[in-house]
Amino acid sequence: MPLRPTHSRGKRPPGRTRLVALGHEFAKFGTVGGLGIFVNLGVFNVCRGATGLPVVRCSVIATVVAIAFNYLGLRYFTYRDRDKSHRSREIALFAVFSVIGLVIENGVLYVATYGFGWDGPLLGNLFKFLGIGTATLFRFWSYRAWVFRALPGRGARHGSRHGDPSNSTSNPAAYQPETTAPPP
């Protein structure tokens, strides 16, 4: 049985390096998102308890507050090393993808509350939380792929092709999200 070559502890195979980098990115995204969940649920419950607004309206208000909180956390913590040269574009894309996430998140709550009649504080929080989780999967993909893009040359650290001039961030037609696997 032939022995497989081993890698030194200092060097990782390219696939493993990408996976570790993605894990670190997801952990940072999760930290911001976890805090955002507390903000979201906190505002949701305060709004429900302090106002006579319908449950989904309170949820939308809470989601908007959490979106603003999350943008600051993502821009200045999770993706602080990403391209900052197109801030207007970044904010516009963040808003578009956040609104789609808002619809996903609050759609789950809406269907549970008005479609099935599952209302009340416990069920409201449960379906709010399930909506947040569903929308988070979409947000993670869209924010990392389209909003907070890697700087040219920095992508090599993550094993992506962003350092390749043919895939320059100044040429949107050539841009491929980091989720695109490199050619074999």
mmCIF file of the C-alpha atoms, coordinates in Angstrom:
data_MODEL
# 
_entry.id   MODEL 
# 
loop_
_atom_site.group_PDB 
_atom_site.id 
_atom_site.type_symbol 
_atom_site.label_atom_id 
_atom_site.label_alt_id 
_atom_site.label_comp_id 
_atom_site.label_asym_id 
_atom_site.label_entity_id 
_atom_site.label_seq_id 
_atom_site.pdbx_PDB_ins_code 
_atom_site.Cartn_x 
_atom_site.Cartn_y 
_atom_site.Cartn_z 
_atom_site.occupancy 
_atom_site.B_iso_or_equiv 
_atom_site.pdbx_formal_charge 
_atom_site.auth_seq_id 
_atom_site.auth_comp_id 
_atom_site.auth_asym_id 
_atom_site.auth_atom_id 
_atom_site.pdbx_PDB_model_num 
ATOM 1   C CA . MET A 1 1   ? 0.000   0.000  0.000   1.00 0.00 ? 1   MET A CA 1 
ATOM 2   C CA . PRO A 1 2   ? 1.668   3.278  -1.082  1.00 0.00 ? 2   PRO A CA 1 
ATOM 3   C CA . LEU A 1 3   ? 2.039   6.041  1.436   1.00 0.00 ? 3   LEU A CA 1 
ATOM 4   C CA . ARG A 1 4   ? 0.308   9.326  0.702   1.00 0.00 ? 4   ARG A CA 1 
ATOM 5   C CA . PRO A 1 5   ? 2.415   12.463 0.865   1.00 0.00 ? 5   PRO A CA 1 
ATOM 6   C CA . THR A 1 6   ? 1.816   14.561 3.932   1.00 0.00 ? 6   THR A CA 1 
ATOM 7   C CA . HIS A 1 7   ? 1.592   18.300 4.109   1.00 0.00 ? 7   HIS A CA 1 
ATOM 8   C CA . SER A 1 8   ? 3.444   20.321 6.695   1.00 0.00 ? 8   SER A CA 1 
ATOM 9   C CA . ARG A 1 9   ? 1.322   21.984 9.358   1.00 0.00 ? 9   ARG A CA 1 
ATOM 10  C CA . GLY A 1 10  ? 2.142   25.410 7.929   1.00 0.00 ? 10  GLY A CA 1 
ATOM 11  C CA . LYS A 1 11  ? 0.808   24.682 4.439   1.00 0.00 ? 11  LYS A CA 1 
ATOM 12  C CA . ARG A 1 12  ? -2.677  23.526 3.719   1.00 0.00 ? 12  ARG A CA 1 
ATOM 13  C CA . PRO A 1 13  ? -3.946  22.098 0.462   1.00 0.00 ? 13  PRO A CA 1 
ATOM 14  C CA . PRO A 1 14  ? -5.820  24.770 -1.575  1.00 0.00 ? 14  PRO A CA 1 
ATOM 15  C CA . GLY A 1 15  ? -9.230  23.158 -1.063  1.00 0.00 ? 15  GLY A CA 1 
ATOM 16  C CA . ARG A 1 16  ? -8.749  22.962 2.679   1.00 0.00 ? 16  ARG A CA 1 
ATOM 17  C CA . THR A 1 17  ? -7.543  26.575 2.781   1.00 0.00 ? 17  THR A CA 1 
ATOM 18  C CA . ARG A 1 18  ? -10.722 27.711 1.047   1.00 0.00 ? 18  ARG A CA 1 
ATOM 19  C CA . LEU A 1 19  ? -12.839 25.658 3.417   1.00 0.00 ? 19  LEU A CA 1 
ATOM 20  C CA . VAL A 1 20  ? -11.080 27.074 6.493   1.00 0.00 ? 20  VAL A CA 1 
ATOM 21  C CA . ALA A 1 21  ? -11.421 30.632 5.124   1.00 0.00 ? 21  ALA A CA 1 
ATOM 22  C CA . LEU A 1 22  ? -15.116 30.043 4.454   1.00 0.00 ? 22  LEU A CA 1 
ATOM 23  C CA . GLY A 1 23  ? -15.497 28.673 7.991   1.00 0.00 ? 23  GLY A CA 1 
ATOM 24  C CA . HIS A 1 24  ? -13.884 31.802 9.478   1.00 0.00 ? 24  HIS A CA 1 
ATOM 25  C CA . GLU A 1 25  ? -16.074 34.012 7.316   1.00 0.00 ? 25  GLU A CA 1 
ATOM 26  C CA . PHE A 1 26  ? -19.205 32.098 8.310   1.00 0.00 ? 26  PHE A CA 1 
ATOM 27  C CA . ALA A 1 27  ? -18.220 32.378 12.007  1.00 0.00 ? 27  ALA A CA 1 
ATOM 28  C CA . LYS A 1 28  ? -17.870 36.161 11.721  1.00 0.00 ? 28  LYS A CA 1 
ATOM 29  C CA . PHE A 1 29  ? -21.119 36.367 9.745   1.00 0.00 ? 29  PHE A CA 1 
ATOM 30  C CA . GLY A 1 30  ? -22.759 34.224 12.431  1.00 0.00 ? 30  GLY A CA 1 
ATOM 31  C CA . THR A 1 31  ? -21.477 36.446 15.230  1.00 0.00 ? 31  THR A CA 1 
ATOM 32  C CA . VAL A 1 32  ? -22.970 39.540 13.643  1.00 0.00 ? 32  VAL A CA 1 
ATOM 33  C CA . GLY A 1 33  ? -26.099 37.621 12.722  1.00 0.00 ? 33  GLY A CA 1 
ATOM 34  C CA . GLY A 1 34  ? -26.463 36.206 16.233  1.00 0.00 ? 34  GLY A CA 1 
ATOM 35  C CA . LEU A 1 35  ? -26.346 39.682 17.709  1.00 0.00 ? 35  LEU A CA 1 
ATOM 36  C CA . GLY A 1 36  ? -28.743 40.796 14.978  1.00 0.00 ? 36  GLY A CA 1 
ATOM 37  C CA . ILE A 1 37  ? -31.167 38.051 16.034  1.00 0.00 ? 37  ILE A CA 1 
ATOM 38  C CA . PHE A 1 38  ? -31.195 39.442 19.581  1.00 0.00 ? 38  PHE A CA 1 
ATOM 39  C CA . VAL A 1 39  ? -31.833 42.928 18.198  1.00 0.00 ? 39  VAL A CA 1 
ATOM 40  C CA . ASN A 1 40  ? -34.531 41.605 15.867  1.00 0.00 ? 40  ASN A CA 1 
ATOM 41  C CA . LEU A 1 41  ? -36.364 39.532 18.478  1.00 0.00 ? 41  LEU A CA 1 
ATOM 42  C CA . GLY A 1 42  ? -35.930 42.229 21.135  1.00 0.00 ? 42  GLY A CA 1 
ATOM 43  C CA . VAL A 1 43  ? -37.450 44.968 18.986  1.00 0.00 ? 43  VAL A CA 1 
ATOM 44  C CA . PHE A 1 44  ? -40.156 42.522 17.834  1.00 0.00 ? 44  PHE A CA 1 
ATOM 45  C CA . ASN A 1 45  ? -41.219 41.687 21.390  1.00 0.00 ? 45  ASN A CA 1 
ATOM 46  C CA . VAL A 1 46  ? -41.040 45.277 22.631  1.00 0.00 ? 46  VAL A CA 1 
ATOM 47  C CA . CYS A 1 47  ? -43.136 46.396 19.654  1.00 0.00 ? 47  CYS A CA 1 
ATOM 48  C CA . ARG A 1 48  ? -45.693 43.629 20.230  1.00 0.00 ? 48  ARG A CA 1 
ATOM 49  C CA . GLY A 1 49  ? -45.936 44.378 23.942  1.00 0.00 ? 49  GLY A CA 1 
ATOM 50  C CA . ALA A 1 50  ? -45.882 48.188 23.791  1.00 0.00 ? 50  ALA A CA 1 
ATOM 51  C CA . THR A 1 51  ? -48.046 48.836 20.727  1.00 0.00 ? 51  THR A CA 1 
ATOM 52  C CA . GLY A 1 52  ? -51.258 47.533 19.303  1.00 0.00 ? 52  GLY A CA 1 
ATOM 53  C CA . LEU A 1 53  ? -49.660 46.931 15.904  1.00 0.00 ? 53  LEU A CA 1 
ATOM 54  C CA . PRO A 1 54  ? -50.309 43.650 14.079  1.00 0.00 ? 54  PRO A CA 1 
ATOM 55  C CA . VAL A 1 55  ? -47.685 40.941 14.551  1.00 0.00 ? 55  VAL A CA 1 
ATOM 56  C CA . VAL A 1 56  ? -46.255 41.078 11.018  1.00 0.00 ? 56  VAL A CA 1 
ATOM 57  C CA . ARG A 1 57  ? -45.967 44.876 11.098  1.00 0.00 ? 57  ARG A CA 1 
ATOM 58  C CA . CYS A 1 58  ? -43.987 44.630 14.366  1.00 0.00 ? 58  CYS A CA 1 
ATOM 59  C CA . SER A 1 59  ? -41.845 41.986 12.710  1.00 0.00 ? 59  SER A CA 1 
ATOM 60  C CA . VAL A 1 60  ? -41.106 44.194 9.694   1.00 0.00 ? 60  VAL A CA 1 
ATOM 61  C CA . ILE A 1 61  ? -40.113 47.092 11.996  1.00 0.00 ? 61  ILE A CA 1 
ATOM 62  C CA . ALA A 1 62  ? -37.814 44.752 13.957  1.00 0.00 ? 62  ALA A CA 1 
ATOM 63  C CA . THR A 1 63  ? -36.302 43.381 10.755  1.00 0.00 ? 63  THR A CA 1 
ATOM 64  C CA . VAL A 1 64  ? -35.515 46.871 9.453   1.00 0.00 ? 64  VAL A CA 1 
ATOM 65  C CA . VAL A 1 65  ? -33.775 47.798 12.739  1.00 0.00 ? 65  VAL A CA 1 
ATOM 66  C CA . ALA A 1 66  ? -31.808 44.524 12.615  1.00 0.00 ? 66  ALA A CA 1 
ATOM 67  C CA . ILE A 1 67  ? -30.842 45.129 8.962   1.00 0.00 ? 67  ILE A CA 1 
ATOM 68  C CA . ALA A 1 68  ? -29.298 48.490 9.882   1.00 0.00 ? 68  ALA A CA 1 
ATOM 69  C CA . PHE A 1 69  ? -27.456 46.884 12.827  1.00 0.00 ? 69  PHE A CA 1 
ATOM 70  C CA . ASN A 1 70  ? -26.250 44.009 10.656  1.00 0.00 ? 70  ASN A CA 1 
ATOM 71  C CA . TYR A 1 71  ? -24.972 46.282 7.879   1.00 0.00 ? 71  TYR A CA 1 
ATOM 72  C CA . LEU A 1 72  ? -22.696 48.058 10.335  1.00 0.00 ? 72  LEU A CA 1 
ATOM 73  C CA . GLY A 1 73  ? -21.490 44.756 11.797  1.00 0.00 ? 73  GLY A CA 1 
ATOM 74  C CA . LEU A 1 74  ? -20.903 43.141 8.427   1.00 0.00 ? 74  LEU A CA 1 
ATOM 75  C CA . ARG A 1 75  ? -19.150 46.158 6.882   1.00 0.00 ? 75  ARG A CA 1 
ATOM 76  C CA . TYR A 1 76  ? -16.905 46.939 9.866   1.00 0.00 ? 76  TYR A CA 1 
ATOM 77  C CA . PHE A 1 77  ? -16.321 43.449 11.289  1.00 0.00 ? 77  PHE A CA 1 
ATOM 78  C CA . THR A 1 78  ? -17.048 40.528 8.973   1.00 0.00 ? 78  THR A CA 1 
ATOM 79  C CA . TYR A 1 79  ? -16.124 42.124 5.642   1.00 0.00 ? 79  TYR A CA 1 
ATOM 80  C CA . ARG A 1 80  ? -13.867 44.972 6.749   1.00 0.00 ? 80  ARG A CA 1 
ATOM 81  C CA . ASP A 1 81  ? -11.126 43.762 4.377   1.00 0.00 ? 81  ASP A CA 1 
ATOM 82  C CA . ARG A 1 82  ? -13.405 43.804 1.334   1.00 0.00 ? 82  ARG A CA 1 
ATOM 83  C CA . ASP A 1 83  ? -13.676 46.392 -1.435  1.00 0.00 ? 83  ASP A CA 1 
ATOM 84  C CA . LYS A 1 84  ? -14.883 49.766 -0.105  1.00 0.00 ? 84  LYS A CA 1 
ATOM 85  C CA . SER A 1 85  ? -14.474 51.759 -3.313  1.00 0.00 ? 85  SER A CA 1 
ATOM 86  C CA . HIS A 1 86  ? -18.076 51.376 -4.475  1.00 0.00 ? 86  HIS A CA 1 
ATOM 87  C CA . ARG A 1 87  ? -19.934 52.168 -1.240  1.00 0.00 ? 87  ARG A CA 1 
ATOM 88  C CA . SER A 1 88  ? -23.103 53.451 -3.000  1.00 0.00 ? 88  SER A CA 1 
ATOM 89  C CA . ARG A 1 89  ? -23.345 50.253 -5.023  1.00 0.00 ? 89  ARG A CA 1 
ATOM 90  C CA . GLU A 1 90  ? -22.678 48.177 -1.908  1.00 0.00 ? 90  GLU A CA 1 
ATOM 91  C CA . ILE A 1 91  ? -25.426 49.909 0.076   1.00 0.00 ? 91  ILE A CA 1 
ATOM 92  C CA . ALA A 1 92  ? -27.893 49.633 -2.804  1.00 0.00 ? 92  ALA A CA 1 
ATOM 93  C CA . LEU A 1 93  ? -27.211 45.899 -3.255  1.00 0.00 ? 93  LEU A CA 1 
ATOM 94  C CA . PHE A 1 94  ? -27.314 45.354 0.512   1.00 0.00 ? 94  PHE A CA 1 
ATOM 95  C CA . ALA A 1 95  ? -30.721 47.060 0.599   1.00 0.00 ? 95  ALA A CA 1 
ATOM 96  C CA . VAL A 1 96  ? -32.071 44.990 -2.305  1.00 0.00 ? 96  VAL A CA 1 
ATOM 97  C CA . PHE A 1 97  ? -30.914 41.661 -0.863  1.00 0.00 ? 97  PHE A CA 1 
ATOM 98  C CA . SER A 1 98  ? -32.039 42.707 2.626   1.00 0.00 ? 98  SER A CA 1 
ATOM 99  C CA . VAL A 1 99  ? -35.542 43.475 1.349   1.00 0.00 ? 99  VAL A CA 1 
ATOM 100 C CA . ILE A 1 100 ? -35.670 40.031 -0.284  1.00 0.00 ? 100 ILE A CA 1 
ATOM 101 C CA . GLY A 1 101 ? -34.535 38.542 3.051   1.00 0.00 ? 101 GLY A CA 1 
ATOM 102 C CA . LEU A 1 102 ? -37.173 40.651 4.833   1.00 0.00 ? 102 LEU A CA 1 
ATOM 103 C CA . VAL A 1 103 ? -39.872 39.191 2.568   1.00 0.00 ? 103 VAL A CA 1 
ATOM 104 C CA . ILE A 1 104 ? -38.596 35.630 3.176   1.00 0.00 ? 104 ILE A CA 1 
ATOM 105 C CA . GLU A 1 105 ? -38.341 36.160 6.939   1.00 0.00 ? 105 GLU A CA 1 
ATOM 106 C CA . ASN A 1 106 ? -41.703 37.831 7.394   1.00 0.00 ? 106 ASN A CA 1 
ATOM 107 C CA . GLY A 1 107 ? -43.398 35.619 4.810   1.00 0.00 ? 107 GLY A CA 1 
ATOM 108 C CA . VAL A 1 108 ? -42.841 32.639 7.115   1.00 0.00 ? 108 VAL A CA 1 
ATOM 109 C CA . LEU A 1 109 ? -44.421 34.555 10.008  1.00 0.00 ? 109 LEU A CA 1 
ATOM 110 C CA . TYR A 1 110 ? -47.263 35.820 7.822   1.00 0.00 ? 110 TYR A CA 1 
ATOM 111 C CA . VAL A 1 111 ? -48.185 32.339 6.581   1.00 0.00 ? 111 VAL A CA 1 
ATOM 112 C CA . ALA A 1 112 ? -48.048 30.891 10.102  1.00 0.00 ? 112 ALA A CA 1 
ATOM 113 C CA . THR A 1 113 ? -50.090 33.729 11.613  1.00 0.00 ? 113 THR A CA 1 
ATOM 114 C CA . TYR A 1 114 ? -52.665 34.462 8.939   1.00 0.00 ? 114 TYR A CA 1 
ATOM 115 C CA . GLY A 1 115 ? -52.592 31.269 6.893   1.00 0.00 ? 115 GLY A CA 1 
ATOM 116 C CA . PHE A 1 116 ? -52.718 28.760 9.735   1.00 0.00 ? 116 PHE A CA 1 
ATOM 117 C CA . GLY A 1 117 ? -53.881 30.976 12.627  1.00 0.00 ? 117 GLY A CA 1 
ATOM 118 C CA . TRP A 1 118 ? -50.812 30.111 14.700  1.00 0.00 ? 118 TRP A CA 1 
ATOM 119 C CA . ASP A 1 119 ? -50.549 33.260 16.762  1.00 0.00 ? 119 ASP A CA 1 
ATOM 120 C CA . GLY A 1 120 ? -49.512 34.130 20.271  1.00 0.00 ? 120 GLY A CA 1 
ATOM 121 C CA . PRO A 1 121 ? -46.234 35.196 21.876  1.00 0.00 ? 121 PRO A CA 1 
ATOM 122 C CA . LEU A 1 122 ? -44.547 31.776 21.829  1.00 0.00 ? 122 LEU A CA 1 
ATOM 123 C CA . LEU A 1 123 ? -45.632 30.811 18.310  1.00 0.00 ? 123 LEU A CA 1 
ATOM 124 C CA . GLY A 1 124 ? -44.910 34.334 17.029  1.00 0.00 ? 124 GLY A CA 1 
ATOM 125 C CA . ASN A 1 125 ? -41.335 34.098 18.315  1.00 0.00 ? 125 ASN A CA 1 
ATOM 126 C CA . LEU A 1 126 ? -40.935 30.557 16.998  1.00 0.00 ? 126 LEU A CA 1 
ATOM 127 C CA . PHE A 1 127 ? -42.019 31.435 13.468  1.00 0.00 ? 127 PHE A CA 1 
ATOM 128 C CA . LYS A 1 128 ? -40.111 34.719 13.576  1.00 0.00 ? 128 LYS A CA 1 
ATOM 129 C CA . PHE A 1 129 ? -36.999 32.706 14.454  1.00 0.00 ? 129 PHE A CA 1 
ATOM 130 C CA . LEU A 1 130 ? -37.661 30.144 11.696  1.00 0.00 ? 130 LEU A CA 1 
ATOM 131 C CA . GLY A 1 131 ? -38.103 32.997 9.209   1.00 0.00 ? 131 GLY A CA 1 
ATOM 132 C CA . ILE A 1 132 ? -34.824 34.556 10.331  1.00 0.00 ? 132 ILE A CA 1 
ATOM 133 C CA . GLY A 1 133 ? -33.041 31.227 9.828   1.00 0.00 ? 133 GLY A CA 1 
ATOM 134 C CA . THR A 1 134 ? -34.466 30.730 6.364   1.00 0.00 ? 134 THR A CA 1 
ATOM 135 C CA . ALA A 1 135 ? -33.622 34.277 5.296   1.00 0.00 ? 135 ALA A CA 1 
ATOM 136 C CA . THR A 1 136 ? -30.110 33.986 6.779   1.00 0.00 ? 136 THR A CA 1 
ATOM 137 C CA . LEU A 1 137 ? -29.138 31.284 4.295   1.00 0.00 ? 137 LEU A CA 1 
ATOM 138 C CA . PHE A 1 138 ? -30.144 33.548 1.428   1.00 0.00 ? 138 PHE A CA 1 
ATOM 139 C CA . ARG A 1 139 ? -28.446 36.595 2.988   1.00 0.00 ? 139 ARG A CA 1 
ATOM 140 C CA . PHE A 1 140 ? -25.139 34.806 3.590   1.00 0.00 ? 140 PHE A CA 1 
ATOM 141 C CA . TRP A 1 141 ? -24.915 33.738 -0.032  1.00 0.00 ? 141 TRP A CA 1 
ATOM 142 C CA . SER A 1 142 ? -26.028 37.064 -1.497  1.00 0.00 ? 142 SER A CA 1 
ATOM 143 C CA . TYR A 1 143 ? -23.972 39.336 0.762   1.00 0.00 ? 143 TYR A CA 1 
ATOM 144 C CA . ARG A 1 144 ? -20.709 37.447 0.282   1.00 0.00 ? 144 ARG A CA 1 
ATOM 145 C CA . ALA A 1 145 ? -21.221 36.915 -3.436  1.00 0.00 ? 145 ALA A CA 1 
ATOM 146 C CA . TRP A 1 146 ? -22.586 40.285 -4.531  1.00 0.00 ? 146 TRP A CA 1 
ATOM 147 C CA . VAL A 1 147 ? -22.392 42.957 -1.816  1.00 0.00 ? 147 VAL A CA 1 
ATOM 148 C CA . PHE A 1 148 ? -19.078 42.609 0.035   1.00 0.00 ? 148 PHE A CA 1 
ATOM 149 C CA . ARG A 1 149 ? -16.779 41.564 -2.807  1.00 0.00 ? 149 ARG A CA 1 
ATOM 150 C CA . ALA A 1 150 ? -13.165 40.583 -2.281  1.00 0.00 ? 150 ALA A CA 1 
ATOM 151 C CA . LEU A 1 151 ? -10.491 43.034 -3.331  1.00 0.00 ? 151 LEU A CA 1 
ATOM 152 C CA . PRO A 1 152 ? -8.442  42.055 -6.387  1.00 0.00 ? 152 PRO A CA 1 
ATOM 153 C CA . GLY A 1 153 ? -5.329  40.241 -5.225  1.00 0.00 ? 153 GLY A CA 1 
ATOM 154 C CA . ARG A 1 154 ? -6.833  39.409 -1.817  1.00 0.00 ? 154 ARG A CA 1 
ATOM 155 C CA . GLY A 1 155 ? -8.904  36.601 -3.314  1.00 0.00 ? 155 GLY A CA 1 
ATOM 156 C CA . ALA A 1 156 ? -5.807  34.415 -3.759  1.00 0.00 ? 156 ALA A CA 1 
ATOM 157 C CA . ARG A 1 157 ? -5.726  34.126 0.013   1.00 0.00 ? 157 ARG A CA 1 
ATOM 158 C CA . HIS A 1 158 ? -9.107  32.424 -0.159  1.00 0.00 ? 158 HIS A CA 1 
ATOM 159 C CA . GLY A 1 159 ? -8.270  30.429 -3.264  1.00 0.00 ? 159 GLY A CA 1 
ATOM 160 C CA . SER A 1 160 ? -10.589 32.412 -5.518  1.00 0.00 ? 160 SER A CA 1 
ATOM 161 C CA . ARG A 1 161 ? -9.915  33.974 -8.899  1.00 0.00 ? 161 ARG A CA 1 
ATOM 162 C CA . HIS A 1 162 ? -10.452 37.603 -7.859  1.00 0.00 ? 162 HIS A CA 1 
ATOM 163 C CA . GLY A 1 163 ? -6.776  38.369 -8.366  1.00 0.00 ? 163 GLY A CA 1 
ATOM 164 C CA . ASP A 1 164 ? -7.079  37.373 -12.018 1.00 0.00 ? 164 ASP A CA 1 
ATOM 165 C CA . PRO A 1 165 ? -7.274  40.490 -14.269 1.00 0.00 ? 165 PRO A CA 1 
ATOM 166 C CA . SER A 1 166 ? -9.816  38.756 -16.511 1.00 0.00 ? 166 SER A CA 1 
ATOM 167 C CA . ASN A 1 167 ? -12.082 38.618 -13.480 1.00 0.00 ? 167 ASN A CA 1 
ATOM 168 C CA . SER A 1 168 ? -11.583 42.197 -12.340 1.00 0.00 ? 168 SER A CA 1 
ATOM 169 C CA . THR A 1 169 ? -14.147 43.804 -10.037 1.00 0.00 ? 169 THR A CA 1 
ATOM 170 C CA . SER A 1 170 ? -14.005 46.822 -12.335 1.00 0.00 ? 170 SER A CA 1 
ATOM 171 C CA . ASN A 1 171 ? -15.536 44.650 -15.043 1.00 0.00 ? 171 ASN A CA 1 
ATOM 172 C CA . PRO A 1 172 ? -18.907 43.483 -13.655 1.00 0.00 ? 172 PRO A CA 1 
ATOM 173 C CA . ALA A 1 173 ? -19.507 41.246 -16.680 1.00 0.00 ? 173 ALA A CA 1 
ATOM 174 C CA . ALA A 1 174 ? -16.385 39.267 -15.784 1.00 0.00 ? 174 ALA A CA 1 
ATOM 175 C CA . TYR A 1 175 ? -17.164 39.094 -12.060 1.00 0.00 ? 175 TYR A CA 1 
ATOM 176 C CA . GLN A 1 176 ? -17.909 35.685 -10.665 1.00 0.00 ? 176 GLN A CA 1 
ATOM 177 C CA . PRO A 1 177 ? -18.970 35.332 -7.039  1.00 0.00 ? 177 PRO A CA 1 
ATOM 178 C CA . GLU A 1 178 ? -16.583 33.600 -4.685  1.00 0.00 ? 178 GLU A CA 1 
ATOM 179 C CA . THR A 1 179 ? -18.983 30.712 -4.567  1.00 0.00 ? 179 THR A CA 1 
ATOM 180 C CA . THR A 1 180 ? -17.939 29.798 -8.108  1.00 0.00 ? 180 THR A CA 1 
ATOM 181 C CA . ALA A 1 181 ? -15.400 27.013 -8.018  1.00 0.00 ? 181 ALA A CA 1 
ATOM 182 C CA . PRO A 1 182 ? -12.074 27.564 -9.806  1.00 0.00 ? 182 PRO A CA 1 
ATOM 183 C CA . PRO A 1 183 ? -11.533 25.619 -13.019 1.00 0.00 ? 183 PRO A CA 1 
ATOM 184 C CA . PRO A 1 184 ? -9.922  22.168 -12.659 1.00 0.00 ? 184 PRO A CA 1 
# 
